[in-house]
Amino acid sequence: MSEQEQLTKTIHDANLAVHKIEVAYYTIFHPEVYNRNEQRRLIIALNQADKLTVQNRKKALDFGAGTGNVTSKLLAMGYTVTAVDISPEMCEALRKSFRSQIDKGKLVVVNSPIENVEFDNDVFDFVSCYSVLHHLPNYEGVLLRLCSLLRKGGVMFLDHEASPYYWKNEPTMLGKIVKSIYLHSNPLINSLYFRIIGFKVPNMDYELSDYWHKKEHNLDHDKIQSIFKQQEFEFSRRTDYYSIGTWVPNPIFAIYKHVCRPDMSLWIAKK
């Protein structure tokens, strides 16, 4: 087994282990995804991306679908969705939550790493990938694969990944101080919140499952841009935004948003 193959297996195994535990607590475990503001922003962004498609046949691929955060929204938008996830537990949760849509032929759930899924090229009008790229052993290779599955006139939606500014120092001393306090206060506030509501947080090891969410090897947005150019997309646009990482208000957020640069990024690219 080559070094890259070993890394791929290690990261896949780490994600399988994490999501096997996380599936039962996923919605409560991730306030940065399921808080009201983020859900509202996501719906608006998906609808904006949807309007860019040309001759839309309403066929979507939701890669890394998890428990159905984006899948549910695409179904509500009238798409027939193929939801792919590496975790058998996540896929089973999807099947239970969306049984009626599966029975109607509106949803197909595929339990597989994207490297092993067989699809025809140019088959989807919309490809979504929300909070997934940083979990992948080779996100550049996967992105190339996803590009090939998108037909001409279709739209790629890559969301909820750390922005280019996430790991960089703020240009001002005030920004550096506020960013450090904000990022460190989020887990403390959530820990207190979970204690108050009586939720016992299971031990989770994200060291390998969140492989590209590290300062020493973080997601490279320049590489993402270059892939869209290489694949001759009509256009690609990155939008940076601020995420709310707690269930209860963090009083530092208003200052953080005012003096620091955005911490998350959304890519919308039209083929």
PAZAPA-4460 file (N, C-alpha, C; in steps of 0.05 Angstrom, whole numbers, plus 32768, in hexadecimal, padded with zeros to 4 digits):
% residues 271
    n_x    n_y    n_z   ca_x   ca_y   ca_z    c_x    c_y    c_z   seq   type   mol
   8011   7FE8   8000   8000   8000   8000   8012   8019   8000     1      M     A
   800C   802C   7FEE   801C   8044   7FEC   8016   8056   8004     2      S     A
   8026   806B   8007   8023   807E   801D   8008   808C   801A     3      E     A
   8000   8094   8002   7FE7   80A1   7FFD   7FCF   808F   8003     4      Q     A
   7FD2   8076   7FFB   7FBC   8062   8000   7FB9   805D   801E     5      E     A
   7FCF   805D   802C   7FCE   8059   8049   7FC1   8071   8057     6      Q     A
   7FC8   8089   804E   7FBC   80A2   8059   7F9E   80A2   8053     7      L     A
   7F97   809A   803B   7F7A   8099   8034   7F6B   8086   8046     8      T     A
   7F76   806F   804A   7F69   805B   805C   7F67   8065   8079     9      K     A
   7F7D   8071   8082   7F7D   807B   809E   7F68   8091   80A2    10      T     A
   7F66   80A4   808F   7F52   80B9   8092   7F36   80AF   808F    11      I     A
   7F32   809D   807C   7F17   8090   8079   7F0F   8082   8093    12      H     A
   7F21   8073   809E   7F1B   8064   80B7   7F15   8077   80CE    13      D     A
   7F24   808D   80CF   7F1F   80A1   80E4   7F04   80AE   80E1    14      A     A
   7EFC   80B4   80C9   7EE1   80BF   80C4   7ECB   80AB   80CB    15      N     A
   7ECF   8092   80C4   7EBB   807D   80CA   7EB8   807B   80E9    16      L     A
   7ECE   807C   80F7   7ECD   8079   8114   7EBF   8091   8121    17      A     A
   7EC6   80A9   8118   7EBA   80C1   8123   7E9C   80C2   811E    18      V     A
   7E94   80BE   8105   7E78   80C1   80FE   7E66   80AA   8109    19      H     A
   7E73   8094   810F   7E63   807E   811C   7E59   8087   8137    20      K     A
   7E6A   8097   8145   7E62   80A1   815F   7E50   80BA   815C    21      I     A
   7E58   80CB   8149   7E4C   80E5   8146   7E2F   80E5   813C    22      E     A
   7E28   80D0   812D   7E0E   80D0   8120   7DF7   80D4   8133    23      V     A
   7DF9   80C9   814B   7DE3   80CB   815E   7DE0   80E7   816A    24      A     A
   7DF5   80F6   8168   7DF5   8111   8175   7DFB   8127   8161    25      Y     A
   7DFA   8121   8147   7E05   8134   8134   7DF9   8150   8135    26      Y     A
   7DDF   8152   8136   7DD2   816C   8135   7DD8   817D   814E    27      T     A
   7DDA   8170   8165   7DE1   817F   817D   7DFF   8184   8180    28      I     A
   7E0E   8173   8173   7E2C   8175   8175   7E37   818C   8165    29      F     A
   7E28   8196   8151   7E33   81A9   813F   7E22   81C3   813D    30      H     A
   7E25   81D4   8151   7E16   81EE   8150   7E1F   81FF   8138    31      P     A
   7E38   81FC   8130   7E42   820C   8119   7E34   8205   80FF    32      E     A
   7E26   81EE   80FE   7E17   81E6   80E7   7DF9   81EA   80EB    33      V     A
   7DEE   81E4   8103   7DD2   81E3   8107   7DC6   81FB   8115    34      Y     A
   7DD6   820F   811B   7DCB   8227   8127   7DB9   8235   8112    35      N     A
   7DA6   8244   811C   7D92   8250   810A   7D9E   8262   80F4    36      R     A
   7DB2   8272   80FB   7DBE   8284   80E7   7DCC   8274   80D1    37      N     A
   7DDA   825F   80D8   7DE8   8250   80C4   7DD5   8241   80B2    38      E     A
   7DBF   8237   80BD   7DAB   8229   80AD   7D9E   823D   8099    39      Q     A
   7D98   8255   80A3   7D8D   8269   8091   7DA0   8271   807B    40      R     A
   7DB9   8275   8082   7DCE   827C   806E   7DD1   8266   8059    41      R     A
   7DD1   824D   8062   7DD4   8237   8050   7DBD   8235   803C    42      L     A
   7DA4   8238   8045   7D8D   8237   8033   7D8F   824D   801E    43      I     A
   7D96   8265   8026   7D99   827C   8014   7DAF   8276   7FFF    44      I     A
   7DC6   826C   8009   7DDC   8266   7FF7   7DD5   8250   7FE3    45      A     A
   7DC7   823B   7FEC   7DBF   8225   7FD9   7DAC   8230   7FC4    46      L     A
   7D9A   8240   7FCC   7D87   824B   7FB8   7D95   825E   7FA4    47      N     A
   7DA8   826D   7FAD   7DB8   827E   7F9B   7DC7   826D   7F87    48      Q     A
   7DD3   8258   7F91   7DE2   8246   7F7F   7DCF   8238   7F6B    49      A     A
   7DB8   8230   7F74   7DA4   8222   7F63   7D9C   8234   7F4C    50      D     A
   7D99   824E   7F50   7D91   8260   7F3B   7DA5   8263   7F25    51      K     A
   7DBE   825B   7F2A   7DD3   825D   7F16   7DD3   8246   7F02    52      L     A
   7DC6   8231   7F09   7DC7   8219   7EF7   7DB8   821F   7EDD    53      T     A
   7DC0   8212   7EC7   7DB4   8216   7EAD   7DA7   81FB   7EA5    54      V     A
   7D8E   81FD   7E9B   7D7E   81E6   7E93   7D80   81D0   7EA9    55      Q     A
   7D78   81D8   7EC0   7D7A   81C7   7ED8   7D66   81B1   7ED7    56      N     A
   7D70   8198   7ED8   7D5F   8180   7ED8   7D59   8177   7EF5    57      R     A
   7D64   8187   7F08   7D60   8182   7F25   7D6B   8167   7F2E    58      K     A
   7D83   8161   7F25   7D91   8149   7F2F   7DA9   8152   7F3F    59      K     A
   7DAA   814B   7F59   7DBF   8155   7F6B   7DCF   813E   7F78    60      A     A
   7DE8   8143   7F7C   7DF9   8131   7F8C   7E01   8140   7FA5    61      L     A
   7DFA   8134   7FBC   7E03   813F   7FD6   7E18   812D   7FE1    62      D     A
   7E31   8136   7FDD   7E48   8125   7FE5   7E50   812B   8002    63      F     A
   7E53   8116   8012   7E57   8119   802F   7E3E   8123   803C    64      G     A
   7E28   8115   8036   7E0D   811E   803E   7E08   811D   805C    65      A     A
   7E17   810D   806B   7E12   810B   8087   7DF6   8103   808E    66      G     A
   7DE9   8111   80A1   7DCE   810A   80A8   7DB9   8119   8098    67      T     A
   7DC2   8128   8084   7DAE   8134   8071   7DAA   8152   8073    68      G     A
   7DBD   8160   807E   7DBA   817D   8081   7DB5   818A   8066    69      N     A
   7DC6   8186   8052   7DC2   8191   8037   7DAF   8181   8027    70      V     A
   7DAF   8167   802A   7D9D   8156   801B   7D80   815F   801F    71      T     A
   7D78   8165   8038   7D5C   816D   803D   7D55   8186   802E    72      S     A
   7D68   8199   802D   7D63   81B2   801F   7D61   81AF   8001    73      K     A
   7D72   819E   7FF6   7D71   8199   7FD9   7D57   818B   7FD2    74      L     A
   7D4D   8179   7FE2   7D33   816C   7FDE   7D1D   8180   7FDE    75      L     A
   7D1E   8193   7FF1   7D0A   81A8   7FF4   7D0B   81BA   7FDB    76      A     A
   7D22   81BC   7FCE   7D25   81CD   7FB7   7D1C   81BF   7F9D    77      M     A
   7D13   81A6   7FA0   7D09   8197   7F89   7D1D   8185   7F7B    78      G     A
   7D34   8182   7F87   7D48   8170   7F7B   7D43   8153   7F81    79      Y     A
   7D4B   8142   7F6E   7D4F   8126   7F73   7D6C   8123   7F7C    80      T     A
   7D70   8117   7F93   7D8B   8119   7FA0   7D98   80FD   7FA2    81      V     A
   7DB1   80FC   7F9B   7DC2   80E5   7FA2   7DD4   80EE   7FB9    82      T     A
   7DD0   80E1   7FD0   7DDF   80E8   7FE8   7DF4   80D3   7FED    83      A     A
   7E0D   80DC   7FEE   7E24   80C9   7FF1   7E32   80CF   800B    84      V     A
   7E37   80BA   801B   7E47   80BE   8033   7E56   80A4   8039    85      D     A
   7E6E   80A8   8045   7E7F   8091   804B   7E75   8081   8064    86      I     A
   7E66   808F   8075   7E5E   8083   808E   7E44   8073   808B    87      S     A
   7E44   8059   8091   7E2C   8049   8090   7E17   8053   80A4    88      P     A
   7E20   805D   80BB   7E0D   8066   80CF   7DFF   8080   80C6    89      E     A
   7E0E   8092   80B9   7E02   80AA   80AE   7DEE   80A3   8098    90      M     A
   7DF5   8090   8087   7DE3   8088   8071   7DC9   807C   807C    91      C     A
   7DCC   806C   8091   7DB4   8060   809D   7DA2   8076   80AA    92      E     A
   7DAF   808A   80B6   7D9F   80A1   80C1   7D90   80AF   80AA    93      A     A
   7D9E   80B3   8094   7D91   80BF   807C   7D79   80AF   8073    94      L     A
   7D7C   8095   8071   7D67   8084   8067   7D4F   8085   807A    95      R     A
   7D54   8086   8094   7D3E   8088   80A7   7D2F   80A2   80A6    96      K     A
   7D3F   80B8   80A3   7D33   80D3   80A3   7D24   80D9   8089    97      S     A
   7D2D   80CD   8073   7D21   80D4   8059   7D15   80BC   804A    98      F     A
   7D09   80AB   805A   7CFD   8092   804E   7CE9   8098   8038    99      R     A
   7CD8   80AC   803D   7CC3   80B2   8029   7CCF   80BC   800F   100      S     A
   7CE4   80CD   8011   7CF1   80D7   7FF8   7CFF   80C0   7FE9   101      Q     A
   7D0A   80AD   7FF8   7D17   8096   7FEB   7D02   8085   7FDD   102      I     A
   7CEB   8081   7FEA   7CD6   8071   7FDE   7CCA   807E   7FC5   103      D     A
   7CCB   8099   7FC4   7CC1   80A8   7FAD   7CD6   80AA   7F97   104      K     A
   7CEE   80A0   7F9C   7D03   80A2   7F88   7D10   80BD   7F87   105      G     A
   7D0C   80CE   7F9B   7D18   80E8   7F9C   7D34   80E8   7FA9   106      K     A
   7D3B   80D3   7FB7   7D54   80D1   7FC5   7D60   80B6   7FC2   107      L     A
   7D7A   80B5   7FBC   7D8A   809C   7FBC   7DA1   80A0   7FCF   108      V     A
   7DA5   808E   7FE2   7DBA   8090   7FF6   7DCF   807B   7FEF   109      V     A
   7DE8   8085   7FEC   7DFF   8074   7FE5   7E14   8074   7FFB   110      V     A
   7E19   805D   8006   7E2D   805B   801B   7E48   8053   800F   111      N     A
   7E59   8067   800B   7E73   8062   7FFE   7E85   807A   7FFF   112      S     A
   7E9F   8076   8000   7EB1   808C   7FFA   7EAE   8095   7FDD   113      P     A
   7EB2   80AE   7FD8   7EAD   80B8   7FBC   7EC0   80AA   7FA9   114      I     A
   7ED7   80A2   7FB2   7EEB   8095   7FA0   7EE0   807B   7F94   115      E     A
   7ECD   806F   7FA1   7EC3   8055   7F98   7EA7   8056   7F8B   116      N     A
   7E9B   806E   7F89   7E80   8070   7F7E   7E82   8072   7F60   117      V     A
   7E71   8062   7F52   7E71   8063   7F35   7E59   8073   7F2B   118      E     A
   7E5F   808A   7F1F   7E4B   809B   7F13   7E54   80A1   7EF6   119      F     A
   7E41   80A7   7EE5   7E48   80B1   7ECB   7E51   80CE   7ECE   120      D     A
   7E62   80D7   7EBC   7E6A   80F3   7EBC   7E53   8105   7EB2   121      N     A
   7E54   811E   7EBA   7E40   8132   7EB1   7E23   812A   7EB7   122      D     A
   7E1F   811F   7ECF   7E04   8115   7ED5   7DF4   8128   7EE8   123      V     A
   7E02   8138   7EF8   7DF4   8148   7F0C   7DF3   8165   7F04   124      F     A
   7DDC   8172   7F0C   7DD9   818F   7F08   7DE4   819F   7F1F   125      D     A
   7DE6   8192   7F36   7DEE   81A0   7F4F   7DFE   818C   7F60   126      F     A
   7E16   8194   7F68   7E26   8184   7F7A   7E2C   8194   7F93   127      V     A
   7E24   8189   7FAA   7E29   8197   7FC3   7E3C   8187   7FD4   128      S     A
   7E4B   8196   7FE3   7E60   818A   7FF5   7E63   819D   800C   129      C     A
   7E55   8197   8022   7E54   81A9   8039   7E64   819E   8050   130      Y     A
   7E78   81AD   8058   7E89   81A5   806F   7E95   8189   806C   131      S     A
   7EA0   8184   8054   7EA9   8169   804D   7EC6   8169   8044   132      V     A
   7ECF   817C   8034   7EE9   817B   8028   7F00   8176   803C   133      L     A
   7EFD   8183   8054   7F13   8180   8068   7F14   8164   8074   134      H     A
   7F00   8153   806E   7F01   8137   8078   7F0F   8124   8065   135      H     A
   7F15   812D   804D   7F1D   811B   8037   7F3B   8117   8036   136      L     A
   7F44   80FF   8030   7F61   80FB   802D   7F6D   810B   8016   137      P     A
   7F5F   810D   8000   7F68   811B   7FE8   7F52   812D   7FDE   138      N     A
   7F4E   8144   7FEA   7F37   8154   7FE2   7F3A   815F   7FC6   139      Y     A
   7F52   8163   7FBC   7F55   816C   7FA0   7F4C   8157   7F8C   140      E     A
   7F53   813E   7F91   7F4B   8128   7F80   7F2D   8125   7F80   141      G     A
   7F20   8127   7F98   7F03   8124   7F9A   7EF6   813B   7F8C   142      V     A
   7F00   8153   7F8F   7EF4   816A   7F82   7EF5   8167   7F63   143      L     A
   7F0B   815D   7F59   7F0D   8157   7F3C   7EF7   8143   7F34   144      L     A
   7EF3   812E   7F44   7EDF   811A   7F3F   7EC3   8127   7F3F   145      R     A
   7EBE   8138   7F52   7EA4   8144   7F54   7E9F   8157   7F3C   146      L     A
   7EB4   8164   7F33   7EB1   8175   7F1C   7EA9   8165   7F03   147      C     A
   7EB4   814D   7F01   7EAD   813C   7EE9   7E91   8133   7EEA   148      S     A
   7E84   8131   7F01   7E69   8128   7F04   7E54   813E   7EFE   149      L     A
   7E5E   8157   7EFE   7E4C   816E   7EF9   7E4A   8174   7EDC   150      L     A
   7E32   8176   7ED2   7E2E   817C   7EB6   7E33   8199   7EB0   151      R     A
   7E36   81A0   7E96   7E3A   81BB   7E8E   7E21   81CB   7E95   152      K     A
   7E25   81E2   7EA2   7E0E   81F2   7EAB   7E06   81EC   7EC7   153      G     A
   7E13   81D8   7ED3   7E0D   81D1   7EEF   7E1E   81E1   7F02   154      G     A
   7E18   81DE   7F1C   7E25   81EE   7F31   7E30   81DC   7F47   155      V     A
   7E49   81E4   7F4F   7E56   81D7   7F65   7E53   81E9   7F7E   156      M     A
   7E4C   81DC   7F94   7E48   81EB   7FAD   7E59   81DF   7FC3   157      F     A
   7E6F   81EC   7FCA   7E81   81E3   7FDF   7E80   81F7   7FF6   158      L     A
   7E77   81ED   800D   7E71   8200   8023   7E7C   81F6   803D   159      D     A
   7E7D   820A   804F   7E84   8205   806B   7EA0   81F8   806F   160      H     A
   7EB3   8205   8062   7ECF   81FE   8066   7EDE   8216   8071   161      E     A
   7EF4   8211   807F   7F03   8227   808B   7F0D   8239   8075   162      A     A
   7F09   8253   8079   7F11   8267   8065   7F30   8269   8065   163      S     A
   7F3B   8277   8051   7F58   827B   8050   7F62   828A   8069   164      P     A
   7F50   8298   8076   7F58   82A9   808D   7F58   829A   80A8   165      Y     A
   7F4C   8282   80A8   7F47   8274   80C1   7F61   8270   80D1   166      Y     A
   7F76   8267   80C3   7F8F   8260   80D1   7FA3   8277   80D0   167      W     A
   7F9C   828D   80C3   7FAF   82A4   80C1   7FAB   82B7   80D8   168      K     A
   7FC1   82C3   80E0   7FC0   82D8   80F5   7FB1   82F0   80EB   169      N     A
   7FA2   82FC   80FC   7F94   8315   80F5   7FA9   832C   80F2   170      E     A
   7FA3   833E   80E0   7FB7   8354   80DB   7FBA   8368   80F2   171      P     A
   7FA6   8369   8104   7FA8   837B   811B   7FAB   836C   8135   172      T     A
   7FB6   8379   8149   7FB9   836C   8163   7F9E   8367   816F   173      M     A
   7F8C   837A   816C   7F71   8376   8177   7F64   835E   816A   174      L     A
   7F67   835B   8150   7F5C   8344   8142   7F67   832A   814C   175      G     A
   7F81   8329   8150   7F8E   8311   815A   7F83   8309   8175   176      K     A
   7F80   831C   8187   7F76   8317   81A2   7F59   830D   81A1   177      I     A
   7F48   831B   8192   7F2C   8314   8190   7F28   82F8   8184   178      V     A
   7F37   82F3   816E   7F35   82D9   8161   7F3C   82C2   8174   179      K     A
   7F52   82C5   8183   7F5B   82B1   8195   7F46   82AC   81AB   180      S     A
   7F3B   82C2   81B6   7F27   82BF   81CB   7F0E   82B2   81C0   181      I     A
   7F05   82BA   81A8   7EEC   82B0   819C   7EEE   8292   8196   182      Y     A
   7F04   828A   8188   7F07   826E   8181   7F09   825C   8199   183      L     A
   7F16   8266   81AE   7F1A   8255   81C6   7F00   8256   81D8   184      H     A
   7EF0   826B   81D5   7ED8   826D   81E6   7EC2   825B   81DC   185      S     A
   7EC1   8255   81C2   7EAB   8245   81B7   7EA9   822A   81C4   186      N     A
   7EBF   821A   81C5   7EBC   8200   81D2   7EB5   8202   81F0   187      P     A
   7EBE   8217   81FD   7EB8   821A   8219   7E9B   8220   821E   188      L     A
   7E90   8231   820D   7E73   8238   820F   7E62   821F   8208   189      I     A
   7E69   8210   81F3   7E5A   81F8   81ED   7E5C   81E3   8203   190      N     A
   7E73   81E0   820F   7E77   81CD   8224   7E65   81D4   823C   191      S     A
   7E63   81EE   8242   7E51   81F7   8258   7E34   81F2   8251   192      L     A
   7E2D   81F8   8238   7E12   81F4   822F   7E0A   81D6   8231   193      Y     A
   7E1B   81C5   8227   7E16   81A8   8229   7E13   819E   8246   194      F     A
   7E23   81AA   8257   7E21   81A2   8273   7E06   81AB   827F   195      R     A
   7DFD   81C2   8278   7DE4   81CD   8282   7DCC   81BC   8279   196      I     A
   7DCC   81B4   8260   7DB6   81A4   8255   7DB9   8186   825B   197      I     A
   7DCF   817F   8268   7DD3   8163   826F   7DDC   8150   8259   198      G     A
   7DE8   815C   8244   7DF2   814B   822E   7E0F   8144   8233   199      F     A
   7E14   812A   8235   7E2F   8120   8239   7E3D   811C   821E   200      K     A
   7E51   812D   8219   7E5F   812D   8200   7E72   8115   81FE   201      V     A
   7E6E   8103   81EA   7E81   80EC   81E8   7E9C   80F6   81DF   202      P     A
   7EB0   80E6   81E6   7ECB   80ED   81DD   7ECE   80E8   81BF   203      N     A
   7ED8   80FD   81B1   7EDB   80FC   8194   7EF8   8105   818D   204      M     A
   7F04   80F6   817B   7F1E   80FC   8171   7F1D   8105   8154   205      D     A
   7F20   811F   814F   7F1E   812A   8134   7F39   812E   8127   206      Y     A
   7F4E   8125   8133   7F69   812A   812A   7F6C   8122   810C   207      E     A
   7F63   810A   8105   7F67   8100   80EA   7F4D   8103   80D9   208      L     A
   7F36   8102   80E6   7F1D   8105   80D6   7F1B   8121   80CA   209      S     A
   7F24   8135   80D8   7F24   8151   80CD   7F40   8158   80C3   210      D     A
   7F4A   8147   80B1   7F66   8148   80A9   7F6F   8163   809F   211      Y     A
   7F5F   8171   808E   7F68   818A   8082   7F5F   81A2   8092   212      W     A
   7F54   819D   80AA   7F4D   81B4   80BB   7F63   81B7   80D1   213      H     A
   7F7B   81BB   80C7   7F92   81BE   80D8   7FA4   81D5   80CE   214      K     A
   7FB0   81E3   80E0   7FC1   81F9   80D8   7FD9   81EF   80C7   215      K     A
   7FE3   81D7   80CE   7FFB   81CD   80BF   7FF4   81C2   80A4   216      E     A
   7FDB   81BA   809F   7FD2   81B2   8084   7FB5   81B9   8082   217      H     A
   7FB0   81D2   807A   7F95   81DC   8078   7F8B   81DC   805B   218      N     A
   7F71   81DD   8057   7F65   81DE   803D   7F70   81F6   802D   219      L     A
   7F78   81F1   8014   7F85   8205   8003   7F70   820F   7FEF   220      D     A
   7F66   8227   7FF3   7F52   8232   7FE1   7F5D   8239   7FC6   221      H     A
   7F77   823F   7FC4   7F83   8244   7FAA   7F82   822B   7F99   222      D     A
   7F86   8214   7FA5   7F84   81FB   7F96   7F67   81F6   7F8C   223      K     A
   7F54   81FC   7F9D   7F38   81F9   7F95   7F32   820B   7F7D   224      I     A
   7F3B   8224   7F7E   7F37   8237   7F68   7F45   822C   7F4F   225      Q     A
   7F5D   8222   7F51   7F6B   8218   7F3A   7F5D   8200   7F2D   226      S     A
   7F50   81EF   7F3D   7F41   81D8   7F32   7F2A   81E2   7F21   227      I     A
   7F1C   81F6   7F2B   7F05   8201   7F1B   7F0F   820D   7F01   228      F     A
   7F26   821A   7F02   7F31   8226   7EE9   7F3A   8210   7ED6   229      K     A
   7F47   81FC   7EE1   7F51   81E5   7ED1   7F3A   81D7   7EC4   230      Q     A
   7F23   81D4   7ED2   7F0C   81C7   7EC7   7EFA   81D9   7EB6   231      Q     A
   7F04   81F1   7EB2   7EF7   8205   7EA0   7EDA   820B   7EA8   232      E     A
   7ED7   820F   7EC2   7EBD   8218   7ECC   7EB8   8235   7EC2   233      F     A
   7E9E   823A   7EBD   7E97   8255   7EB4   7E9F   826A   7EC8   234      E     A
   7E9A   8265   7EE1   7EA4   8277   7EF6   7EA4   8268   7F10   235      F     A
   7EB3   8273   7F23   7EB4   8268   7F3F   7EB7   8280   7F52   236      S     A
   7EAA   827E   7F68   7EAA   8295   7F7B   7EAC   828A   7F98   237      R     A
   7EBE   8295   7FA7   7EC0   828E   7FC3   7EB5   82A5   7FD4   238      R     A
   7EA3   829E   7FE6   7E98   82B2   7FF9   7EA0   82AA   8015   239      T     A
   7EAC   82BC   8023   7EB5   82B7   803F   7EA0   82C2   8052   240      D     A
   7E9C   82B3   8068   7E87   82BC   807B   7E8F   82B3   8097   241      Y     A
   7E80   82BD   80AB   7E86   82B8   80C7   7E73   82A2   80D1   242      Y     A
   7E7E   828F   80E0   7E6E   827A   80EB   7E69   827E   8109   243      S     A
   7E51   8276   8111   7E4A   8276   812E   7E4E   825A   8139   244      I     A
   7E5F   8257   814C   7E67   823D   8155   7E5B   8233   816F   245      G     A
   7E46   8241   8178   7E3A   8239   8192   7E1C   8239   8190   246      T     A
   7E0F   8229   81A2   7DF2   8229   81A3   7DE7   8241   81B0   247      W     A
   7DF4   824B   81C4   7DEC   8264   81D2   7DFD   827A   81C8   248      V     A
   7DF4   8293   81C9   7E04   82AA   81BF   7E1F   82AC   81CC   249      P     A
   7E33   82B1   81BC   7E4E   82B6   81C6   7E51   82D5   81C4   250      N     A
   7E54   82E2   81DB   7E55   8300   81DB   7E6D   830B   81CB   251      P     A
   7E81   82FA   81C6   7E99   8304   81B8   7E94   8304   819A   252      I     A
   7E7F   82F6   8191   7E7B   82F3   8174   7E79   830E   8166   253      F     A
   7E69   8321   8171   7E65   833B   8164   7E80   8349   8161   254      A     A
   7E91   8347   8174   7EAC   8354   8172   7EBD   8345   815E   255      I     A
   7EBC   832B   815F   7ECB   831A   814D   7EC4   8320   8130   256      Y     A
   7EAA   8322   812A   7EA1   8327   810F   7EA9   8343   8105   257      K     A
   7EAC   8355   8118   7EB3   8371   8111   7ED1   8375   810C   258      H     A
   7EE2   8367   811B   7EFE   836D   8119   7F0F   8357   810D   259      V     A
   7F03   833F   8108   7F12   8329   80FC   7F08   8322   80E0   260      C     A
   7F18   8313   80D2   7F10   830B   80B7   7EFF   82F1   80B9   261      R     A
   7EEF   82EC   80A4   7EDC   82D5   80A5   7EEB   82BA   80A8   262      P     A
   7EDE   82A8   80B5   7EEB   828E   80BB   7EE1   8277   80A9   263      D     A
   7ECC   827B   809A   7EC1   8265   8089   7EBE   826E   806C   264      M     A
   7EBD   825A   805A   7EBB   8260   803E   7EA6   824F   8030   265      S     A
   7E9A   825B   801B   7E87   824E   8009   7E92   8252   7FED   266      L     A
   7E93   823D   7FDD   7E99   823E   7FC1   7E80   8237   7FB1   267      W     A
   7E7A   8248   7F9D   7E65   8242   7F8A   7E72   8244   7F6F   268      I     A
   7E71   822F   7F5F   7E7F   822E   7F45   7E6C   8223   7F30   269      A     A
   7E6A   8230   7F19   7E58   8228   7F03   7E69   821C   7EED   270      K     A
   7E62   8205   7EE4   7E71   81F7   7ECF   7E69   8201   7EB3   271      K     A
***
